[in-house]
Amino acid sequence: MVFWNKREKAEEKKEDDHHALTTDIQNNHDAFGREAENTDILTELNTDQVLDVVIIGAGWAGISAAATLKKKGIENFQVLEAKGYIGGRSFTHHEHWEGQDVPCDLGSMWIQNAKGNLLNEYIKKYKIPTHVSKYNTRIYEENGKGPMDDKKYNKLEEELYEKGFYNCQAARQQLAWMRGDEPLSKSRDLYLAKLKKKPLKQKLAKVLIRDSIELEYSGSLEELSLEHWNTDSWIGGSNSHDHFVMTGYSSLFYAYAKDEGLMDKIVTNAPISSINSTSNLVKLTLKDQRSITAKRVIVTAPLGVLQANAIEFIPALPKSHSKAIQRLGMGKMNKVFMFWKSEDVFWPMPTTSKIEVLGDVTDRDSTFLFYNSLSFHEEKPALYAFFKGPQVEQIELEFGTTDPEMYEEKITELAMECLQSMFGKDAVPPPEKVVVTGWLADEYTRGAYSFNKVGMKSKDREVLTFPIADGRIHFAGEATHEKYFATTTGAFLSGRNAAKKVVKKL
């Protein structure tokens, strides 16, 4: 099952409070989706009058901007969303499996560093259950030889990554201002060359670097900037744990949008084709040729959409903005959720309350890092994995939109190869259900989230916060936040900041 704008509804109810909350929020989610599907839009597009503000995109940046406008007393605005649902890259699919509802977050999944994260205040306000995410990593050797000893792995991780590679790249990073930026892969290659007489350590080091960096920042080491790759900041400081949202990230998004009274301000299935600011007012034209006029516009479209020039700006964007957009990187990471019957579970039962991360030492073109759902999803028999790499990117671009079933089949085959290497070929039966994301091929996202690409300038993200067209067009979204890019918190803050600037000029 491949998801772009598709939605499904859980069919059963539980009587406990946890499921009652899930059901209540999911019913709201489904009601919104059904109405949007039946009428194309939830709110009719306001083409009869000049709006004070139009917000493009109903993700975290767009909805935060809308809430800020409303709090400042501005009611004459609309939010235009290209997709058939709201939430953007925060979207929860509910899979019904073995009589239970299993929330599958296709995008955002955790409240990062919850203790100091402002989104956690809304988690508390809406009483949404979370799981404190402490991690235990199991790295498996090839051909079903089993996991490495925990103490041995932890020692090697510290030696090879934290003290080895990290110190190597840090030394080169300090000199980058003199000799210019370079791909982070150069530091990796130099460090791995030092381990050529220790092939096992070299192999593990390569996997540790790949899994620790590429799957977090969603860019390859060949793309990531040595000078800027890790210039993001810890949200609320580093002294906290991530919180996994048990009912799915959509539950938080819909609760917030409903609580702020924004549901009747949103128009879904309303993709923008052009933004014309040649006159005193801004004219927005949709793909279906309808148009809407506003005094101010806040653009929260994902970076990948802007990079593809999917929205035409008339006149063209200033070079400062167009160059900044192209210098940033857009990640190509996805997720796969795999479901088995309870009697077919082949992976280990968790021994602690920590979330178990399952990886292997195989150096392959495509990376899969699995998470044991038994450790945080009430013993539901499923694994999910983050995956990326040139091979899976090519598969997604070739089949993602033209043949979703083939895309799902090929991704499943690659995931199975990884699992069979970890646990043994005969130990891993085919999954009963599979859900695969495809953010790169989705025309309204064109990628996962932004990263700092080699060759970027230190002020590129800040530049994107500067209004254009004499202050009539503003930008927001995770890619515009210098400290918290690639996060829902960064998107939320950017939308709020853009809206405050707009309010001052109205």
Buried (B, 14 or more C-beta within 10 A) or exposed (E): BBBBBEBBBBEEEBEEEEBEBBBBBBBBBBEBBEBBBEEBBBBEBBEEEEBBBBBBBBBBBBBBBBBBBBEBEBEBBBBBBBBBBBBBBBBBBBBBBEEBBBBBBBBBBBBBBBEBBEBBEBBEEBEBBBBBBEEBBBBBBEEBBEBBEEEEBEEBBEBBBEEBBBEBBEEBBEEBEEEEBBBBBBBBEBBBEBBEEEEEBBBBBBBBBBBBBBBBBBBBBEBBBBBBBBBBBBBBEEEBBBBBBBBBBBBBBBBBBBEBEBBEBBBBBBBBBBBBBEEEBBBBBBEEEEBBBBBBBBBBBBBBBBBBEBBEBEEEBBEBBBBBBBBBBBBBBBBBBBBBEEEEBBBBEBEEEBBBBBBBBBEBEBBBBBBBBBBBBEEBBBBBBBBBBEBBBEBBBBBBBEEBEBBBBBBBEBBBBBBBBBBBEEEBEEBBBBBBBBBBBBBBBBBBBBBBBBBBBEEBBEBBBBBBBEEBBBBBBBBBBBBBBBBBBBBBBBBBBBBEBBBEEE
